[in-house]
Amino acid sequence: MSKKSFITLAFVAALLAMAFFSFFAARTVNGHPINHQHGGGDGFHQFLHEKLALTSVQERQIQTIEDTYDQQRQALEAKLRQANAELATVFQEERSYTPRVQEKIDTLNHAMGELQKVTLAHIYAMYPHLTQEQQQKLQTYVTHALVQPPE
């Protein structure tokens, strides 16, 4: 393998690792969809519904935000899966770092960025419905989730 090919392969591998890290970091913040009426779940939603001691009024107010976010998240995760599949196809077809490779990486990065934006926007949309103490707990949780490596 030539030095140029090795560098290209290492660069693409680093980008893929970054993409997967970003995706799993977003999943850590998101948690998995759960049925809020029955409790349980994991990740962010478990924290939200168990650790913040939400009132029934807050639960109802936040439910609308959660429902909207869940639809957005599912659509963006589908885009991420599609972008990953397209990048994998191009990676198999190209033997060097071409504009096609860059285009697929840009598409993947855009989808990840959109997921991160809607994730944080949905969290900020909850703030007006929370007490200052709950806001601080939520801020601490999200900050911690963003800097912790995925398991």
FIBA-153611 format. One record per residue: residue number from 1; chain; residue in one letter; z negated, y negated, x of N, C-alpha, C in turn. Coordinates in steps of 0.2 Angstrom, whole numbers. Layout:
BEGIN
R  pos  unit  code    n_w    n_v    n_u   ca_w   ca_v   ca_u    c_w    c_v    c_u
R  NUM     A     a      Z      Y      X      Z      Y      X      Z      Y      X
...
***
This chain:
BEGIN
R  pos  unit  code    n_w    n_v    n_u   ca_w   ca_v   ca_u    c_w    c_v    c_u
R    1     A     m      0      6      4      0      0      0      0     -6      5
R    2     A     s      4    -11      3      5    -17      7     -1    -21      5
R    3     A     k     -2    -26     10     -8    -31      9     -7    -35      3
R    4     A     k     -1    -37      2      1    -41     -4     -1    -37    -11
R    5     A     s      1    -31    -11      0    -27    -17     -7    -26    -18
R    6     A     f    -11    -25    -12    -18    -24    -13    -22    -30    -15
R    7     A     i    -20    -36    -13    -23    -42    -15    -21    -43    -23
R    8     A     t    -15    -42    -25    -13    -42    -32    -17    -38    -36
R    9     A     l    -18    -31    -34    -22    -26    -38    -29    -29    -38
R   10     A     a    -32    -31    -33    -39    -33    -32    -40    -39    -37
R   11     A     f    -35    -44    -37    -36    -50    -41    -35    -47    -49
R   12     A     v    -31    -43    -51    -30    -41    -58    -37    -37    -59
R   13     A     a    -39    -33    -55    -45    -29    -56    -51    -34    -57
R   14     A     a    -52    -39    -53    -57    -44    -54    -56    -48    -61
R   15     A     l    -50    -49    -63    -49    -53    -69    -51    -48    -75
R   16     A     l    -49    -42    -75    -51    -37    -80    -59    -36    -80
R   17     A     a    -62    -36    -75    -69    -35    -75    -72    -42    -78
R   18     A     m    -70    -47    -76    -72    -54    -79    -71    -53    -87
R   19     A     a    -65    -51    -89    -64    -51    -96    -69    -46   -100
R   20     A     f    -70    -40    -97    -74    -36   -100    -81    -38   -100
R   21     A     f    -83    -42    -95    -90    -45    -94    -91    -50   -100
R   22     A     s    -86    -54   -100    -86    -59   -106    -87    -56   -112
R   23     A     f    -83    -51   -114    -83    -48   -120    -89    -45   -122
R   24     A     f    -92    -41   -117    -99    -38   -118   -104    -43   -118
R   25     A     a   -104    -49   -115   -109    -54   -116   -108    -57   -123
R   26     A     a   -103    -58   -125   -102    -61   -132   -105    -56   -137
R   27     A     r   -104    -49   -136   -106    -44   -140   -114    -44   -140
R   28     A     t   -117    -45   -134   -124    -46   -133   -127    -51   -138
R   29     A     v   -124    -57   -138   -126    -62   -142   -125    -61   -149
R   30     A     n   -119    -58   -151   -117    -56   -158   -121    -51   -161
R   31     A     g   -123    -46   -157   -126    -40   -160   -120    -36   -164
R   32     A     h   -122    -31   -167   -117    -27   -172   -118    -29   -179
R   33     A     p   -113    -29   -183   -114    -31   -190   -119    -26   -193
R   34     A     i   -123    -29   -197   -128    -25   -201   -128    -27   -208
R   35     A     n   -131    -23   -212   -133    -25   -219   -139    -29   -219
R   36     A     h   -139    -35   -220   -145    -40   -220   -150    -38   -225
R   37     A     q   -147    -36   -231   -152    -34   -236   -156    -28   -235
R   38     A     h   -154    -24   -230   -158    -18   -228   -162    -18   -222
R   39     A     g   -161    -24   -218   -164    -25   -212   -162    -21   -207
R   40     A     g   -165    -20   -201   -163    -15   -196   -158    -19   -192
R   41     A     g   -154    -15   -188   -149    -18   -184   -151    -18   -177
R   42     A     d   -147    -22   -173   -149    -23   -166   -147    -30   -163
R   43     A     g   -148    -31   -157   -146    -37   -154   -148    -43   -158
R   44     A     f   -143    -48   -158   -144    -55   -161   -147    -54   -168
R   45     A     h   -144    -50   -172   -146    -50   -179   -153    -48   -180
R   46     A     q   -155    -43   -176   -162    -40   -177   -166    -46   -175
R   47     A     f   -165    -49   -169   -169    -55   -167   -169    -60   -172
R   48     A     l   -164    -62   -175   -163    -67   -180   -168    -65   -186
R   49     A     h   -167    -59   -189   -170    -58   -195   -177    -55   -194
R   50     A     e   -179    -53   -188   -186    -50   -187   -191    -55   -183
R   51     A     k   -188    -58   -178   -192    -62   -174   -193    -69   -175
R   52     A     l   -188    -72   -180   -189    -79   -181   -193    -80   -188
R   53     A     a   -195    -75   -191   -199    -75   -197   -196    -80   -202
R   54     A     l   -189    -79   -204   -186    -83   -208   -189    -82   -215
R   55     A     t   -189    -88   -219   -191    -88   -226   -185    -85   -230
R   56     A     s   -186    -83   -236   -181    -81   -241   -176    -86   -242
R   57     A     v   -178    -93   -242   -173    -98   -243   -169    -99   -237
R   58     A     q   -172    -98   -231   -168    -98   -224   -163    -92   -224
R   59     A     e   -165    -86   -226   -161    -80   -226   -155    -82   -230
R   60     A     r   -156    -85   -236   -150    -86   -241   -145    -91   -238
R   61     A     q   -148    -96   -235   -144   -102   -232   -140    -99   -226
R   62     A     i   -143    -95   -222   -140    -92   -216   -135    -87   -217
R   63     A     q   -136    -83   -223   -132    -78   -225   -124    -80   -225
R   64     A     t   -123    -86   -228   -116    -88   -229   -113    -89   -222
R   65     A     i   -117    -92   -218   -115    -93   -211   -113    -87   -208
R   66     A     e   -118    -82   -208   -116    -75   -205   -110    -72   -208
R   67     A     d   -109    -72   -215   -103    -69   -218    -97    -72   -215
R   68     A     t    -97    -79   -215    -91    -82   -212    -90    -80   -205
R   69     A     y    -95    -80   -201    -94    -78   -194    -92    -71   -193
R   70     A     d    -95    -67   -197    -93    -60   -196    -85    -59   -197
R   71     A     q    -82    -62   -202    -75    -62   -203    -71    -65   -197
R   72     A     q    -74    -70   -195    -70    -73   -189    -71    -69   -183
R   73     A     r    -77    -66   -182    -78    -62   -176    -74    -55   -176
R   74     A     q    -73    -52   -182    -69    -46   -183    -62    -48   -181
R   75     A     a    -59    -54   -184    -52    -55   -182    -51    -57   -175
R   76     A     l    -56    -60   -172    -55    -62   -164    -56    -55   -160
R   77     A     e    -60    -51   -162    -61    -45   -158    -55    -40   -159
R   78     A     a    -51    -41   -165    -45    -37   -165    -40    -41   -160
R   79     A     k    -40    -47   -160    -35    -51   -155    -37    -49   -148
R   80     A     l    -43    -48   -146    -45    -46   -140    -43    -39   -138
R   81     A     r    -44    -34   -143    -41    -27   -142    -34    -28   -141
R   82     A     q    -30    -31   -145    -23    -32   -144    -21    -35   -137
R   83     A     a    -24    -40   -135    -23    -44   -129    -24    -39   -123
R   84     A     n    -30    -35   -123    -31    -30   -118    -26    -25   -118
R   85     A     a    -23    -22   -124    -18    -17   -124    -12    -20   -121
R   86     A     e    -10    -26   -123     -4    -29   -120     -4    -30   -112
R   87     A     l    -10    -32   -110    -11    -33   -103    -10    -26    -99
R   88     A     a    -13    -21   -102    -13    -14    -99     -6    -12    -99
R   89     A     t     -2    -14   -104      5    -12   -104      9    -15    -99
R   90     A     v      8    -22    -98     12    -26    -93      9    -24    -86
R   91     A     f      3    -22    -85      0    -20    -79      4    -13    -77
R   92     A     q      5     -9    -82      9     -3    -80     16     -4    -78
R   93     A     e     19     -9    -81     26    -11    -80     28    -15    -74
R   94     A     e     23    -19    -72     24    -24    -66     21    -21    -60
R   95     A     r     25    -23    -55     22    -20    -48     20    -26    -44
R   96     A     s     20    -32    -47     17    -38    -43     14    -43    -49
R   97     A     y     11    -48    -46      8    -53    -51     13    -58    -53
R   98     A     t     16    -56    -59     22    -60    -62     20    -65    -67
R   99     A     p     24    -69    -69     23    -73    -75     21    -70    -81
R  100     A     r     24    -64    -82     22    -59    -88     14    -57    -87
R  101     A     v     12    -56    -81      5    -54    -81      1    -60    -82
R  102     A     q      3    -66    -79     -1    -72    -80     -2    -73    -88
R  103     A     e      4    -73    -91      4    -74    -98     -1    -70   -102
R  104     A     k     -1    -63   -101     -5    -59   -104    -13    -60   -103
R  105     A     i    -14    -62    -96    -21    -64    -94    -23    -70    -98
R  106     A     d    -18    -75    -99    -20    -81   -102    -21    -80   -110
R  107     A     t    -17    -75   -113    -19    -74   -120    -25    -70   -120
R  108     A     l    -27    -66   -116    -34    -63   -116    -39    -68   -115
R  109     A     n    -39    -72   -110    -44    -77   -109    -44    -82   -115
R  110     A     h    -39    -84   -118    -39    -88   -124    -43    -85   -130
R  111     A     a    -42    -78   -131    -45    -75   -136    -53    -74   -135
R  112     A     m    -54    -73   -129    -62    -73   -127    -65    -79   -128
R  113     A     g    -61    -85   -126    -64    -91   -127    -65    -93   -134
R  114     A     e    -60    -91   -138    -61    -92   -145    -67    -89   -148
R  115     A     l    -68    -82   -146    -74    -79   -148    -80    -82   -146
R  116     A     q    -81    -84   -140    -87    -88   -138    -88    -94   -142
R  117     A     k    -82    -98   -143    -83   -104   -147    -86   -103   -154
R  118     A     v    -83    -98   -158    -85    -97   -164    -92    -94   -164
R  119     A     t    -94    -90   -159   -101    -87   -159   -106    -93   -158
R  120     A     l   -105    -97   -153   -109   -103   -153   -109   -108   -158
R  121     A     a   -103   -109   -161   -103   -113   -167   -107   -110   -173
R  122     A     h   -107   -104   -174   -111   -101   -179   -118   -101   -178
R  123     A     i   -120   -101   -172   -127   -101   -170   -130   -109   -171
R  124     A     y   -126   -113   -169   -127   -120   -170   -127   -122   -177
R  125     A     a   -123   -119   -181   -123   -120   -189   -130   -118   -192
R  126     A     m   -133   -114   -189   -140   -111   -191   -145   -116   -190
R  127     A     y   -145   -120   -185   -150   -125   -183   -153   -129   -188
R  128     A     p   -149   -132   -192   -152   -137   -198   -156   -133   -203
R  129     A     h   -155   -126   -203   -159   -122   -208   -166   -119   -205
R  130     A     l   -167   -121   -198   -173   -118   -195   -178   -123   -193
R  131     A     t   -184   -121   -192   -189   -126   -190   -188   -127   -182
R  132     A     q   -191   -132   -180   -190   -133   -172   -193   -127   -168
R  133     A     e   -198   -124   -170   -200   -118   -167   -195   -113   -167
R  134     A     q   -192   -112   -173   -187   -106   -173   -181   -108   -169
R  135     A     q   -179   -115   -169   -173   -117   -165   -175   -116   -158
R  136     A     q   -181   -117   -155   -182   -116   -148   -182   -108   -147
R  137     A     k   -185   -104   -151   -184    -97   -150   -177    -94   -150
R  138     A     l   -173    -97   -154   -166    -95   -154   -162    -98   -148
R  139     A     q   -164   -104   -146   -161   -106   -140   -163   -102   -134
R  140     A     t   -169   -100   -133   -171    -96   -128   -168    -89   -128
R  141     A     y   -167    -86   -134   -164    -80   -134   -157    -80   -132
R  142     A     v   -153    -85   -135   -146    -85   -133   -145    -87   -126
R  143     A     t   -149    -91   -123   -148    -93   -116   -150    -87   -112
R  144     A     h   -155    -83   -113   -156    -77   -110   -150    -72   -110
R  145     A     a   -148    -71   -116   -142    -66   -117   -136    -68   -113
R  146     A     l   -135    -75   -113   -129    -77   -109   -129    -76   -101
R  147     A     v   -135    -76    -99   -136    -75    -91   -138    -68    -89
R  148     A     q   -139    -63    -94   -141    -56    -92   -134    -52    -92
R  149     A     p   -134    -48    -87   -128    -44    -86   -128    -39    -92
R  150     A     p   -122    -37    -94   -122    -31   -100   -124    -25    -97
R  151     A     e   -127    -21   -102   -130    -15   -100   -125     -9    -99
***
